[in-house]
């Protein structure tokens, strides 16, 4: 009796399906995940990966399969960027696919992407670590190279003070806050001794530990948030020129932290900070944030891109970059009310009510947000010479 031939093993999603020569030389390896995206986009969206991305963006908003959709979207964005760097399009991949492979994998593409039939052991790296997680890690402690004294040892020392194996209830938050306050006091002692670089590093480390800590603690009493604000206010007011940190290094790290701090800890703390910067540092901040917005949107980090745009508006207002107000208001629309009020108020304080009027007109023309009625009322208040930036009045 003849032995049955072994059934070919089904390749894993992360295995290399094909390798394609790229125009610049060399080859680009594409996994089965990559091939599935190409086939699905071809069958359903005429090869347009962006249209497939829009479908995944909608799915990630709902509770059903939202986690799977986020992971699938993350891999798709990673694929798009790899293809862009290699100078390869969907048509190039289709031309390189053997017909038999395309026929077999087309069936799997629907099951693994359209139906969200994912298996944890077959997740790609882009699926395992989502864009927000990667960017947050960079913002929290990935930009410390320019610091003359690295915050890393201070971070490690302070982090060891806490138990990270369990969550902390609200009653425990007071004790946690006391440890954070002690770290801020220790940084102040370093500053008093004239060891400015060490003091700056200690303060910066405290900010990151506090953000990580609040993710595991119930801060209903707000004491951890208050500890953060104390540390952050000292950090902003720190005589950083004495620490020897390059301005661009300090500002890059700060801006990323502001964009990705999502607990409201920094709200209001930076008011007036950018007004104190020299114009060249203001130029750097504006250019840096403007360059970050496309990168954030490319990874579907819409909320963070909006935060970056809001920061641009704050910097423009505090640095009195009046020539940019109208265009910024048009770009911001009525999605958020605070940045529009900030721009209008800066114009009024400069005795330029005509500019404030144009700011409101530009924002209201977009009519693309939930704050249209509120901003229209504040605009009417301005026209009636009853201007008050306070939203409660």
C-alpha positions in Angstrom: 0.0 0.0 0.0 1.5 3.3 -1.1 2.0 5.9 1.6 0.0 9.1 1.2 2.1 12.1 0.2 2.3 14.7 3.0 0.0 17.7 2.5 2.0 20.9 1.9 2.2 23.1 4.9 0.2 26.3 4.7 2.7 29.2 4.9 2.4 31.6 7.8 1.2 35.1 7.2 4.6 36.6 8.1 6.6 34.4 5.8 8.1 35.9 2.6 5.7 35.3 -0.3 7.7 37.0 -3.1 10.8 39.2 -3.6 10.7 42.0 -6.1 13.6 43.9 -7.6 13.4 47.6 -6.8 14.5 50.4 -9.2 17.3 51.6 -6.9 18.8 48.1 -6.8 18.3 45.2 -4.5 15.1 43.5 -3.7 12.1 44.0 -1.5 10.7 41.0 0.4 6.9 40.9 0.7 5.1 38.7 3.2 1.8 36.9 2.7 0.2 39.7 4.7 1.5 42.2 2.1 0.3 40.1 -0.8 -3.2 39.8 0.8 -3.5 43.5 1.0 -2.6 44.0 -2.6 -5.0 41.3 -3.8 -7.9 42.6 -1.7 -7.3 46.2 -2.7 -7.2 45.1 -6.4 -10.4 43.1 -6.2 -12.4 45.7 -4.2 -10.9 49.1 -4.8 -9.1 48.9 -8.2 -5.7 48.5 -6.5 -6.1 51.6 -4.3 -4.6 50.8 -0.9 -5.9 54.1 0.5 -9.5 53.1 -0.2 -8.9 49.9 1.7 -7.3 52.0 4.5 -10.5 54.1 4.7 -12.6 51.0 5.2 -10.3 49.8 8.0 -10.4 53.3 9.6 -14.2 53.0 9.8 -14.1 49.6 11.3 -11.6 50.6 14.0 -14.1 53.1 15.3 -16.7 50.5 16.3 -16.5 48.0 19.2 -16.8 45.0 16.8 -13.4 44.0 15.6 -12.0 47.4 16.3 -8.7 46.0 17.8 -8.2 43.8 14.8 -9.0 46.7 12.4 -6.4 48.9 14.2 -3.7 46.2 13.7 -4.6 45.5 10.1 -4.6 49.3 9.4 -1.2 49.6 11.1 0.3 46.9 8.8 -1.3 48.5 5.7 0.3 51.9 6.5 3.6 50.2 7.1 3.3 48.4 3.7 2.4 51.7 2.0 5.5 53.4 3.4 7.8 50.4 2.5 6.4 50.5 -1.1 6.9 54.3 -1.4 10.5 54.0 -0.2 11.2 51.2 -2.7 9.5 53.0 -5.6 7.1 50.1 -6.2 3.4 50.2 -6.8 0.5 47.7 -6.6 0.8 47.0 -10.4 4.4 45.9 -10.0 3.5 43.4 -7.3 0.6 42.0 -9.4 2.9 41.6 -12.4 5.4 39.7 -10.2 2.8 37.3 -8.6 2.7 33.9 -10.1 -0.9 33.1 -11.2 -1.2 30.0 -9.1 0.0 32.0 -6.0 -2.4 34.8 -6.7 -5.4 32.4 -7.1 -4.7 30.6 -3.8 -3.8 33.7 -1.8 -6.9 35.6 -3.0 -9.1 33.3 -1.0 -6.9 33.7 2.1 -6.9 37.5 1.7 -10.6 37.7 2.3 -10.6 35.5 5.3 -7.5 37.1 7.0 -8.2 40.8 6.3 -11.8 41.3 5.3 -13.2 38.9 7.9 -10.5 39.8 10.5 -9.5 36.2 11.1 -6.3 37.0 12.8 -4.0 34.7 14.8 -1.8 36.1 17.5 1.2 34.1 16.5 1.1 35.4 13.0 0.9 39.1 13.7 3.5 41.2 12.0 5.7 43.7 13.9 3.5 46.6 12.7 0.5 44.7 14.1 2.0 43.9 17.5 3.1 47.4 18.2 0.6 50.0 17.0 1.7 53.4 15.8 0.4 55.2 18.9 2.4 53.0 21.1 5.6 53.5 19.1 5.2 57.3 18.9 4.3 57.5 22.6 7.5 55.6 23.6 9.6 58.0 21.5 7.8 61.0 23.0 8.3 59.7 26.6 12.0 58.7 26.5 13.2 58.3 23.0 14.6 61.8 22.4 17.0 62.1 25.3 20.3 61.9 23.4 20.9 65.8 23.3 20.7 66.0 27.1 24.2 66.6 28.5 23.3 64.2 31.4 20.9 61.5 30.3 17.6 61.3 32.2 17.7 57.4 31.8 19.5 56.6 35.1 17.2 58.9 37.0 14.2 57.3 35.2 15.4 53.8 36.2 16.1 54.9 39.8 12.7 56.5 40.2 10.8 53.8 38.5 12.2 51.3 40.9 10.4 53.1 43.7 7.0 51.8 42.5 5.3 48.5 42.2 4.5 48.0 38.5 3.0 44.5 38.9 -0.4 45.7 40.1 -2.8 48.6 39.7 -3.1 51.2 42.5 -6.4 52.4 43.9 -7.3 56.0 44.6 -6.4 55.7 48.3 -2.9 54.7 47.3 -2.5 57.7 45.0 -1.4 60.0 47.9 1.6 57.8 48.7 2.5 57.7 45.0 2.3 61.4 44.7 4.5 61.9 47.8 7.3 59.8 46.1 7.0 61.9 42.9 7.1 65.1 45.0 10.2 63.9 46.7 11.8 63.3 43.3 11.0 66.9 42.3 12.5 68.1 45.6 15.7 66.1 44.9 16.0 67.8 41.5 15.7 71.1 43.2 18.5 70.2 45.5 20.7 69.3 42.5 19.9 72.7 40.9 20.7 74.5 44.2 24.1 72.8 44.2 24.8 74.1 40.7 24.6 70.7 39.0 22.1 72.0 36.4 22.5 69.2 33.8 21.7 66.6 36.5 18.8 68.6 37.8 17.3 68.9 34.3 17.7 65.2 33.7 16.0 64.3 37.0 13.0 66.5 36.3 12.6 65.1 32.8 12.7 61.6 34.1 10.1 62.4 36.7 7.7 63.6 34.0 7.9 60.3 32.1 7.6 58.1 35.2 4.5 60.1 36.3 2.8 59.6 33.0 3.5 55.9 33.1 2.4 55.6 36.7 -1.0 57.2 36.1 -1.8 54.5 33.6 -1.7 52.0 36.5 -3.2 54.2 39.2 -6.6 55.7 40.0 -6.0 59.4 40.2 -9.5 60.4 41.0 -8.2 62.7 43.7 -6.0 64.4 41.2 -2.9 64.3 43.4 -0.7 62.5 40.8 -1.7 65.0 38.2 -0.8 67.8 40.6 2.6 66.3 41.1 3.1 66.2 37.4 2.1 69.9 37.0 4.6 70.9 39.8 7.4 69.0 38.0 6.4 70.3 34.6 6.1 73.9 35.7 9.6 73.7 37.2 10.8 72.0 34.0 9.5 74.8 31.8 11.0 77.5 34.1 14.3 75.7 34.4 17.4 77.7 33.3 18.2 75.2 30.6 21.1 77.4 29.2 22.9 76.5 32.5 22.4 72.8 31.8 24.1 73.1 28.4 21.4 71.4 26.4 21.0 72.6 22.7 17.8 74.5 22.3 16.6 72.4 19.4 17.2 69.2 21.4 15.2 70.5 24.4 12.4 71.8 22.2 12.1 68.7 20.1 11.7 66.6 23.2 9.2 69.0 24.7 7.0 69.3 21.6 6.7 65.6 21.2 5.8 65.3 24.9 3.1 67.9 24.5 1.6 66.3 21.4 1.4 62.8 23.0 0.6 63.7 26.6 -3.1 62.6 26.7 -4.1 63.1 30.3 -4.6 66.8 30.3 -1.6 67.2 32.7 0.0 69.9 30.6 -3.2 71.9 29.9 -2.6 75.5 30.6 0.9 74.9 31.8 2.6 76.2 28.6 0.6 79.4 28.5 3.1 82.2 27.9 6.0 79.8 27.5 6.4 80.3 23.8 6.2 84.0 24.1 9.5 83.9 26.0 11.3 82.1 23.2 13.6 84.0 20.8 12.2 84.3 17.4 14.6 81.7 15.9 13.4 79.1 18.5 9.8 80.0 17.7 10.7 79.4 14.0 12.1 76.0 14.9 9.0 75.0 16.8 6.6 76.0 14.0 8.7 74.3 11.4 9.1 71.1 13.5 5.4 70.8 14.2 4.4 71.6 10.6 6.7 68.8 9.5 5.3 66.3 12.0 1.6 66.7 11.0 2.0 64.7 7.7 3.9 62.0 9.5 1.2 61.7 12.1 -1.6 61.6 9.6 0.3 58.9 7.6 -0.1 56.7 10.6 -3.8 57.7 11.2 -2.9 59.6 14.4 -5.5 62.2 13.7 -5.9 63.3 17.3 -2.2 63.9 17.7 -2.0 65.8 14.4 -4.8 68.0 15.6 -2.8 68.6 18.9 0.2 69.6 16.8 -1.9 72.1 14.8 -3.3 73.5 18.1 0.3 74.0 19.3 1.1 75.8 16.1 -1.7 78.1 16.8 -0.6 78.7 20.3 3.0 79.5 19.2 1.8 81.8 16.5 -0.4 83.7 18.9 2.2 84.0 21.6 4.9 85.0 19.2 2.5 87.4 17.5 2.9 85.9 14.1 -0.2 87.8 12.9 0.3 87.2 9.2 -0.4 83.5 9.8 -3.6 83.8 11.8 -6.1 83.8 9.0 -4.6 80.8 7.3 -4.3 78.9 10.5 -8.0 79.6 11.4 -9.1 78.3 8.0 -7.0 75.1 8.6 -8.4 74.6 12.1 -12.0 75.2 11.2 -14.5 74.7 14.0 -13.2 71.3 15.2 -11.8 72.9 18.4 -12.8 76.2 19.9 -9.8 77.0 22.1 -7.2 77.7 19.3 -9.6 80.0 17.4 -10.4 82.0 20.6 -6.7 82.2 21.3 -5.9 83.6 17.9 -8.8 86.1 18.0 -7.9 87.2 21.5 -4.3 87.8 20.5 -5.5 90.0 17.6 -7.8 92.0 19.9 -5.0 92.5 22.4 -2.9 93.9 19.5 -5.7 96.3 18.8 -6.5 94.6 15.5 -10.2 93.7 15.7 -10.3 93.5 11.9 -7.9 90.6 12.1 -9.9 89.0 14.8 -13.0 89.3 12.6 -11.2 87.6 9.7 -10.0 84.8 12.1 -13.6 84.0 12.9 -14.7 84.2 9.3 -12.0 81.9 8.2 -12.8 79.3 10.9 -16.6 79.5 10.4 -16.3 79.2 6.6 -15.0 75.6 7.1 -18.0 74.7 9.2 -16.4 71.3 9.8 -16.7 70.8 13.5 -18.9 70.7 16.5 -18.1 74.1 17.8 -19.6 76.1 15.0 -22.5 77.6 17.0 -20.2 78.6 19.9 -17.7 80.3 17.7 -20.4 82.0 15.8 -21.7 83.4 19.1 -18.3 84.6 20.1 -17.9 86.2 16.7 -21.2 88.1 17.1 -19.9 89.2 20.5 -16.8 90.6 18.9 -18.8 92.5 16.3 -20.9 94.0 19.1 -17.7 95.2 20.8 -18.5 93.0 23.8 -15.4 90.7 23.4 -14.5 88.4 26.2 -12.3 85.3 25.6 -13.8 83.5 28.6 -16.0 80.7 27.2 -18.4 81.1 30.1 -19.2 84.7 29.3 
